[in-house]
Amino acid sequence: MSDKTPSLFRGREERVTPLAERCRPSSLEEYVGQEHLTAKGRIIHAAVNGGRAFSMILWGDPGTGKTTLAKIIAEGCGMEYHYLSAVSSGVADVRRVIASGEKNRSMGRQTLLFLDEIHRFNKAQQDAVLGAVESGDIVLIGATTENPSFSVISPLLSRARVLKLNRLSEENLATILDKAVSSDRILKEGNIKLDAGVREDLVQLGNGDARRMLNVLEVAFVLSTEGFVTGKELKEAFENTMIYYDRKGDRHYDTISAFIKSLRGSDPDAALFYMSKMILAGEDPEFIARRMVILASEDIGNASPNALGIAVSAMTAVQNIGMPESELILAQCAIFLASSPKSNASCQA
């Protein structure tokens, strides 16, 4: 009885684990893509084979393998691995990892801190990592979709190698897809089969992002009849999973426009909805704060003179505190501005 219980719970855990996570490679031999870093003799391959990890910034689009590489490096070098997301973590979390790193170093073991979306940490938060990197208490691997030259502080850049990850090729994606279909236990138990053309469509829909492709496949499989995935299920899965937000594209401007219109229209619920959508998608909180300062002057003005001061205070607080605490600051300011009387007299003068 006791022997069967662990496997029972493992089976349940596997079923609620996303396909992309189930298919995550655990070694460089299984890793697909980024051959300029992982091929024999290249920098990541040499680090893992030599058991000598170093601090680095992995810069690349979503779904290109940044998190996977960090895990492989930690495992290959026998390091204690810690994952933090800059979206939901703060300095206190970093200090806990550093304390663990100090203890490990005293016993001759290395500690790897993988800081996802490192660009979301402000200067003060990034500064908190510096000393530990310099002393060797931790090896830092930061992941970012933004140009590190603009989003990571210079002292960190001088202590870390910046490695650029390329978007995965269609050949890479096809390899990942074929392995998922042939090897994933849950897909195999469901007798998954792809209709003609679905494989090629999935690769194209992935657009260089393996996680996106596997997420669409997983939803299409759930929608399918007896595991047979056709173009119909694929279309529905794609529409239901691609709530996409590009910080530099049309959806970026559409969403910030909807946010501003909600504030202007005195609808705090809608304002919080669009603000949350931007934050979850990785929008810079300082950008949101700046837009609220502009609105406080242009659309509220002297109808509520203290609105500008509150917006400026919120922007300053966001700059100094960072995420995730800044979410409450932004929400408080947005609710106040949406609830304030409006006047555009200054613009009309």
C-alpha positions as CSV (number, residue, x, y, z in Angstrom):
1,M,0.0,0.0,0.0
2,S,2.7,2.4,1.0
3,D,4.6,1.6,-2.2
4,K,1.7,2.5,-4.4
5,T,0.7,5.8,-2.7
6,P,3.6,7.8,-3.9
7,S,3.1,6.8,-7.6
8,L,-0.6,7.6,-7.3
9,F,0.2,11.1,-6.2
10,R,2.9,11.5,-8.8
11,G,0.3,10.5,-11.4
12,R,-2.1,13.1,-10.2
13,E,0.6,15.8,-10.1
14,E,1.7,14.9,-13.7
15,R,-1.9,15.4,-14.9
16,V,-2.1,18.9,-13.6
17,T,1.4,19.9,-14.8
18,P,1.4,21.8,-18.1
19,L,2.6,19.9,-21.1
20,A,5.4,22.5,-21.7
21,E,6.7,21.7,-18.2
22,R,6.4,17.9,-18.6
23,C,8.4,18.2,-21.8
24,R,11.2,20.3,-20.3
25,P,14.6,18.7,-21.1
26,S,16.8,17.9,-18.2
27,S,20.2,17.8,-19.9
28,L,22.0,19.5,-22.8
29,E,21.7,16.3,-24.8
30,E,17.9,16.7,-24.7
31,Y,18.0,20.4,-25.2
32,V,16.9,21.7,-28.6
33,G,18.1,24.9,-30.2
34,Q,20.7,27.6,-29.2
35,E,23.5,25.5,-30.7
36,H,25.8,28.6,-30.6
37,L,25.7,28.3,-26.8
38,T,25.1,24.6,-26.2
39,A,27.1,22.7,-28.9
40,K,30.3,20.9,-27.9
41,G,33.0,23.4,-27.2
42,R,30.5,26.4,-26.8
43,I,30.2,28.4,-23.7
44,I,27.3,26.7,-22.0
45,H,28.5,23.2,-22.9
46,A,31.9,24.0,-21.5
47,A,30.5,25.4,-18.3
48,V,28.3,22.3,-17.6
49,N,30.9,19.8,-18.6
50,G,33.5,21.5,-16.6
51,G,31.2,22.0,-13.6
52,R,32.1,25.7,-13.5
53,A,29.1,27.9,-13.7
54,F,29.3,31.7,-13.9
55,S,26.9,34.6,-13.6
56,M,25.1,35.4,-16.8
57,I,22.2,37.3,-18.3
58,L,20.1,35.2,-20.7
59,W,18.5,37.6,-23.2
60,G,15.8,36.2,-25.5
61,D,12.2,36.0,-26.5
62,P,9.6,34.0,-24.5
63,G,9.8,30.2,-25.1
64,T,13.4,30.1,-26.3
65,G,14.7,28.0,-23.3
66,K,16.1,30.5,-20.8
67,T,14.6,28.8,-17.7
68,T,15.5,25.3,-19.0
69,L,19.1,26.3,-19.5
70,A,19.4,27.7,-16.0
71,K,18.0,24.4,-14.6
72,I,20.4,22.3,-16.7
73,I,23.4,24.4,-15.6
74,A,22.5,24.0,-11.9
75,E,21.9,20.3,-12.3
76,G,25.1,19.7,-14.4
77,C,27.2,21.7,-12.0
78,G,25.8,20.2,-8.8
79,M,24.5,23.5,-7.5
80,E,21.6,24.3,-5.2
81,Y,18.9,25.9,-7.4
82,H,16.7,28.8,-6.4
83,Y,14.0,30.3,-8.7
84,L,12.6,33.8,-8.2
85,S,10.4,35.8,-10.5
86,A,11.1,39.6,-10.4
87,V,7.3,40.0,-11.0
88,S,6.3,38.5,-7.6
89,S,9.5,38.6,-5.5
90,G,11.3,41.4,-3.6
91,V,14.6,42.1,-1.8
92,A,13.5,40.0,1.2
93,D,13.3,36.9,-1.1
94,V,16.7,37.7,-2.6
95,R,18.2,38.0,0.9
96,R,16.9,34.6,1.9
97,V,18.6,33.0,-1.1
98,I,21.8,34.9,-0.4
99,A,21.8,33.6,3.2
100,S,21.4,30.1,1.9
101,G,24.3,30.8,-0.5
102,E,26.6,32.0,2.3
103,K,25.9,28.8,4.2
104,N,26.5,26.6,1.2
105,R,29.7,28.4,0.3
106,S,31.1,27.7,3.8
107,M,30.5,24.0,3.0
108,G,32.1,24.2,-0.4
109,R,28.8,24.1,-2.5
110,Q,27.7,26.6,-5.0
111,T,24.2,28.2,-5.1
112,L,22.5,29.3,-8.3
113,L,19.8,32.0,-8.2
114,F,17.7,32.2,-11.4
115,L,16.0,35.5,-11.5
116,D,13.3,35.5,-14.1
117,E,12.4,38.8,-15.8
118,I,15.3,40.5,-14.1
119,H,14.4,43.7,-16.0
120,R,11.3,44.1,-13.7
121,F,13.6,44.7,-10.7
122,N,14.4,48.4,-10.2
123,K,18.0,49.7,-9.5
124,A,17.7,49.3,-5.7
125,Q,16.5,45.7,-6.1
126,Q,19.2,44.8,-8.6
127,D,21.8,46.4,-6.3
128,A,20.8,43.9,-3.6
129,V,22.3,41.1,-5.6
130,L,25.6,42.7,-6.4
131,G,27.6,41.9,-3.2
132,A,26.6,38.2,-3.2
133,V,27.6,37.9,-6.9
134,E,30.9,39.6,-6.2
135,S,31.7,37.5,-3.2
136,G,30.7,34.2,-4.8
137,D,27.9,33.5,-2.4
138,I,25.6,33.0,-5.4
139,V,25.9,32.6,-9.1
140,L,23.3,34.7,-10.8
141,I,21.5,33.8,-14.0
142,G,19.1,36.6,-15.0
143,A,16.5,36.1,-17.7
144,T,15.1,39.0,-19.7
145,T,13.2,39.7,-22.9
146,E,14.5,43.3,-22.8
147,N,17.8,44.6,-24.0
148,P,20.1,44.2,-20.9
149,S,22.0,47.4,-21.8
150,F,18.9,49.4,-20.9
151,S,17.2,47.2,-18.3
152,V,20.1,45.8,-16.2
153,I,22.3,48.1,-14.1
154,S,25.9,48.5,-15.3
155,P,27.6,47.0,-12.2
156,L,25.7,43.7,-12.7
157,L,26.4,43.7,-16.4
158,S,30.2,44.0,-15.7
159,R,30.0,40.9,-13.4
160,A,27.9,38.8,-15.8
161,R,28.2,37.5,-19.4
162,V,25.3,38.5,-21.6
163,L,24.2,35.6,-23.8
164,K,21.7,36.1,-26.5
165,L,19.1,33.3,-27.2
166,N,17.7,33.2,-30.7
167,R,14.1,32.4,-31.6
168,L,13.7,28.7,-32.3
169,S,13.7,27.7,-35.9
170,E,10.8,25.7,-37.5
171,E,13.1,22.7,-37.5
172,N,13.7,23.1,-33.7
173,L,10.0,23.4,-33.1
174,A,9.2,20.4,-35.2
175,T,11.7,18.3,-33.2
176,I,10.2,19.5,-29.9
177,L,6.6,18.8,-31.1
178,D,7.5,15.3,-32.4
179,K,9.1,14.4,-29.1
180,A,6.1,15.6,-27.1
181,V,3.6,13.6,-29.2
182,S,5.7,10.5,-29.1
183,S,7.0,10.6,-25.5
184,D,4.6,12.4,-23.3
185,R,2.7,9.8,-21.2
186,I,-0.6,11.6,-20.9
187,L,-0.8,12.4,-24.6
188,K,0.1,8.8,-25.4
189,E,-2.6,7.5,-23.0
190,G,-5.1,9.7,-24.8
191,N,-4.1,8.2,-28.2
192,I,-3.2,11.6,-29.6
193,K,-3.1,11.8,-33.4
194,L,-2.6,14.9,-35.5
195,D,-4.7,15.3,-38.7
196,A,-2.9,16.1,-41.9
197,G,-1.4,19.6,-41.8
198,V,-1.8,20.1,-38.1
199,R,1.8,19.4,-37.3
200,E,3.0,22.1,-39.8
201,D,0.3,24.5,-38.5
202,L,1.4,24.1,-34.9
203,V,5.0,24.8,-35.9
204,Q,4.0,28.0,-37.7
205,L,1.7,29.1,-34.8
206,G,4.6,28.6,-32.4
207,N,6.5,31.4,-34.2
208,G,9.8,30.6,-32.5
209,D,8.2,30.0,-29.1
210,A,8.2,26.3,-28.0
211,R,6.0,27.1,-24.9
212,R,3.4,28.7,-27.0
213,M,3.3,25.8,-29.5
214,L,3.0,23.2,-26.7
215,N,0.3,25.2,-24.9
216,V,-1.8,25.3,-28.1
217,L,-1.3,21.6,-28.6
218,E,-2.4,20.8,-25.1
219,V,-5.6,22.8,-25.4
220,A,-6.3,21.3,-28.8
221,F,-5.8,17.8,-27.3
222,V,-8.3,18.5,-24.5
223,L,-10.8,19.7,-27.1
224,S,-10.3,16.8,-29.4
225,T,-12.5,13.7,-29.8
226,E,-10.7,10.6,-28.7
227,G,-7.3,12.3,-29.1
228,F,-7.7,13.1,-32.8
229,V,-6.6,16.8,-33.3
230,T,-7.9,18.5,-36.4
231,G,-7.7,22.0,-37.7
232,K,-11.0,22.8,-36.0
233,E,-9.6,22.1,-32.5
234,L,-6.4,23.8,-33.4
235,K,-8.2,27.0,-34.4
236,E,-10.2,27.0,-31.2
237,A,-7.2,26.3,-29.1
238,F,-5.2,29.1,-30.7
239,E,-8.0,31.6,-30.2
240,N,-8.4,30.6,-26.5
241,T,-4.7,30.7,-25.6
242,M,-3.3,33.6,-27.5
243,I,-4.2,36.5,-25.2
244,Y,-1.1,38.2,-26.4
245,Y,0.3,41.6,-25.3
246,D,3.3,43.1,-27.0
247,R,4.9,45.9,-25.1
248,K,6.1,47.5,-28.4
249,G,3.2,46.6,-30.7
250,D,-0.4,47.4,-31.4
251,R,-1.9,45.5,-28.4
252,H,0.4,47.5,-26.1
253,Y,-1.2,50.8,-27.3
254,D,-4.7,49.3,-27.5
255,T,-4.5,48.2,-23.9
256,I,-3.0,51.4,-22.5
257,S,-5.6,53.4,-24.5
258,A,-8.4,51.3,-22.9
259,F,-6.9,51.9,-19.5
260,I,-6.8,55.7,-20.0
261,K,-10.3,55.8,-21.4
262,S,-11.5,53.8,-18.3
263,L,-9.9,56.4,-16.0
264,R,-11.3,59.3,-18.1
265,G,-14.8,57.6,-18.1
266,S,-14.8,57.3,-14.3
267,D,-14.9,53.4,-14.4
268,P,-12.5,52.2,-11.7
269,D,-13.4,48.5,-12.3
270,A,-12.5,48.7,-16.0
271,A,-9.3,50.7,-15.1
272,L,-8.2,48.0,-12.7
273,F,-8.9,45.3,-15.3
274,Y,-6.8,46.8,-18.0
275,M,-4.1,47.8,-15.5
276,S,-3.9,44.2,-14.2
277,K,-3.7,42.9,-17.8
278,M,-0.7,45.1,-18.5
279,I,1.1,44.1,-15.3
280,L,0.5,40.4,-15.8
281,A,1.8,40.7,-19.4
282,G,5.0,42.4,-18.1
283,E,4.4,46.0,-18.7
284,D,6.8,48.4,-17.1
285,P,5.0,49.8,-13.9
286,E,6.8,53.1,-14.3
287,F,5.2,53.5,-17.8
288,I,1.7,53.0,-16.2
289,A,2.5,55.5,-13.5
290,R,3.7,58.1,-16.0
291,R,0.5,57.8,-18.0
292,M,-1.5,58.4,-14.8
293,V,0.5,61.6,-14.1
294,I,-0.3,62.9,-17.6
295,L,-4.0,62.0,-17.2
296,A,-4.2,63.8,-13.8
297,S,-3.1,67.0,-15.4
298,E,-4.9,66.7,-18.8
299,D,-8.3,65.2,-17.7
300,I,-8.7,66.1,-14.1
301,G,-6.8,69.3,-13.6
302,N,-8.4,71.9,-11.3
303,A,-11.5,69.8,-10.8
304,S,-9.5,67.9,-8.2
305,P,-6.2,69.8,-7.8
306,N,-4.6,67.2,-5.5
307,A,-4.9,64.5,-8.2
308,L,-1.7,65.5,-9.8
309,G,0.2,65.4,-6.5
310,I,-1.2,61.9,-5.8
311,A,-0.2,60.7,-9.2
312,V,3.3,62.1,-8.9
313,S,3.7,60.6,-5.5
314,A,2.6,57.2,-6.9
315,M,5.1,57.4,-9.7
316,T,7.9,58.3,-7.2
317,A,6.9,55.4,-4.9
318,V,6.9,52.9,-7.9
319,Q,10.3,54.1,-8.9
320,N,11.7,53.6,-5.4
321,I,9.9,50.5,-4.3
322,G,9.5,48.3,-7.3
323,M,7.3,45.2,-7.8
324,P,5.3,43.4,-6.5
325,E,4.5,46.0,-3.9
326,S,4.0,48.7,-6.5
327,E,0.8,46.9,-7.8
328,L,-1.1,48.3,-4.8
329,I,0.3,51.7,-5.3
330,L,-0.8,51.8,-8.9
331,A,-4.2,50.4,-8.0
332,Q,-4.8,53.0,-5.3
333,C,-3.8,55.8,-7.7
334,A,-6.0,54.4,-10.5
335,I,-9.0,54.1,-8.3
336,F,-8.6,57.7,-7.1
337,L,-8.2,59.1,-10.6
338,A,-11.1,57.2,-12.0
339,S,-13.3,58.4,-9.1
340,S,-12.2,62.0,-9.3
341,P,-14.3,64.7,-11.1
342,K,-12.9,65.5,-14.6
343,S,-12.0,68.8,-16.3
344,N,-9.9,69.3,-19.4
345,A,-10.0,73.1,-19.1
346,S,-6.2,73.3,-19.2
347,C,-6.1,71.6,-22.6
348,Q,-8.9,73.7,-24.0
349,A,-7.4,77.0,-22.8
